[in-house]
Amino acid sequence: MSVQTWTYLLVGITFALYIGIAIWSRAGSTKEFYIAGGGVSPLANGMATAADWMSAASFISMAGIIAFAGYDGSVYLMGWTGGYVLLALLLAPYLRKFGKFTVPDFIGDRYYSKVTRIVAVFCALLVSFTYVAGQMRGVGVVFSRFLEVPVEWGVIIGMVIVLFYAVLGGMKGITYTQVAQYCVLIFAFMVPAIFISIQMTGNPIPQLGMGSTLNDGSGTFLLDKLDGLSTELGFSEYTNGSKSMIDVFAITLALMVGTAGLPHVIVRFFTVKKVRDARKSAGLALLFIAILYTTAPAVAVFARTNMIHTVSDQDYATMPSWFKNWETTGLLKFDDKNEDGKIKYVADPANNELFVDRDIMVLANPEIANLPAWVIALVAAGGLAAALSTAAGLLLVISASISHDLIKKIFKPNISEKGELWAARMSATVAVVVAGYFGINPPGFVAAVVALAFGLAAASFFPAIVLGIFYKKMNKEGAIAGMVVGTLLMLFYMAKFKLGWLGEIPDSSEWWFGISPEGFGSVAMIANFIVSLTIMKFTPDPPLEVQEIVENIRIPKGAGEASTH
């Protein structure tokens, strides 16, 4: 069977599975819609959290980033996995014990103010819409290449599938769908990695294959080979980094605290029965995530080596079919500047004739390595599973922020449970349509979606959550001022140095403190902490009952049933 036939078959089977699970687990109450009834097992929640976390950015983009950035790409591995440790140890159990459905719900009640709730809702929507736009675009790219439909139709098909199981099943449907999606995406990521590792080094374990010798009898290590190929083409050595230590530290920290502040990840810890279960599911999620994250550097090395071998100085007319197929998507472009019919792929922009979008590396890798058609189709199904799982989690955050935190808590406190559930489903529907629009007409920030979403989460939520848990004297005035200053500072820096909204993008020599836009969330977070604590000193203490709640959520004996007040 052809790649397209296999893709239709595997994608059709996985989509039927997701829809079947949604029908089986449809939500009948707001508790089931928001937190899956609070009865999910730690194992299922760990797998669902891993799928929620491993978005199109993790599955499709991360190995692509590392393939082109080399050693510098390690900041994503350290930041994202380190963030999970931070989340599991520092935040998850305490947030679970507080017993609220959403992050704005926690912030609104902890800081005893409608204004803090509104600011938190705004930040949640900003982070979620920023992140979900990239997921929908990822769905469109996979569809356009492997099912040979326009990107726009790919996004619309993805919207319909997500809408079905997110609106019908809520968190209950999303949770069990994400368990299935984790199984699909991890299988789809590992199978081609194992195939290519055996093909290139004879070692079936990709993590070890990356550091092994090539099986061509030369005795050359794979990484040494890639270093040599890179320097021959004018690129820096693959295993050498070019970022400054301060920038590496800032990016890693921003990604770590951004992880710990992402609302769609935090809400997963409200779906288990006990505080102890929240900690267990965080640990299991880290294990499930580590399988992909430790394999990604190996996939990056395999893909980069194979691509250079396949395209560099080759005749365009004799290029295999995968090259022409990716050209039709616009993500791979050949410009024959010297008109000799050969592909010149070099570091010098003036002489380089090949443009390769880094997002195609994981998807094209099995094709470049001549793997069987079913493996290529499996990767497409895995990419869709990764994008759809995260999109669903983000859409639920958006819907809960509007229906629970705005409508029920502020505008219409007496709304019935049936009315709130209807509002949640309507909010999710509108959110899917808006996300689909951004997927079809991506704004300028989609290319920077990872940095922007994580930077915003770090700059807005993380200080408010940490201070809300560990400092009982933290008051609403400090929290509001900190979140507003941190968010605005991050938005300004991204607009100036990444997005070009304030004129021409300045050179990296003008970065503040030598920190790139990807790492500036660390600075904005520190500014949030400073402003929060300073304003707190000059404003009234929180009410005594709030201080008692803060004391209570840190008591270790709370590892039993969590309160749901």
Buried (B, 14 or more C-beta within 10 A) or exposed (E): EEBBEBBBBBBEEBBEBBBEBBEEBBBEBBBBBBBBBBEBBBBBBBBBBBBBBBBBBBBBBBBBBBBBBBBBBBBBBBBBBBBBBBBBEBBBBBBBBBBBBBBBBBBBBBBBBBBBBBBBBBBBBBBBBBBBBBBBBBBBBBBBBBBEBEBBBBBBBBBEBBBBBBBBBBBBBBBBBBBBBBBBBBEBBBBBBBBBBBBBBEBEBBBEBBBBBBBEEEEEBBBBBBBEBBBEBEBBBBEEBEBEEBBBBBBBBBBBBBBBBBBBBBBBBBBBBBBBBBBBBBBBBBEBBBBBBBBBBBBBBBBBBBBBEBBBEBEBEEBEEBBEBBEEBEBBEBEEEEEEEBBBBBEEEEEBBBEBBBBBBBBBBBBBBBBBBBBBBBBBBBBBBBBBBBBBBBBBBBBBBBBBBBBBBBEEEEBEEEBBBEBBBBBBBBBBEBBBBBBBEBEEBBBBBBBBBBBBBBBBBBBBBBBBBEBBEBBBBBBBBBBBBBBBBBBBBBBBBBBEEEEEBEEEEEBEEBBBBBBBBBBBBBBBBBBBBEBBEEEEEBEEEBBEBBEEBEEEEBBEEBEEE
